[in-house]
Amino acid sequence: MSTLTRNLSETHEMIKTYCRRVEIPVLGEVAVPPPDRLAYYAGLGVLAAFQVIEWPLALVITAGHLLADQHLSGVVRGLGQALQSA
């Protein structure tokens, strides 16, 4: 498998990973992060619940990771579109 084909396949998998959506009655359609990210966020929640870290710190860390994930998925989407048009 060539490097380009491998990169395209990895990009396709990354886009599929970040495109999971769940319909919630009150909120509408919500994007669901991959299971490893959900475990990370749950861990932060547990640490905050047991007061190992303060809850504002847990919120700031979670928000930072969510913003980084959004940026990464946008970069991957742009890369996929650029490769598709080439």
Secondary structure, 3 states (H helix, E strand, C coil): CCHHHHHHHHHHHHHHHCCCEEEECCCEEEECCCHHHHHHHHHHHHHHHCCCCCHHHHHHHHHHHHHHHHHHHHHHHHHHHHHHHC
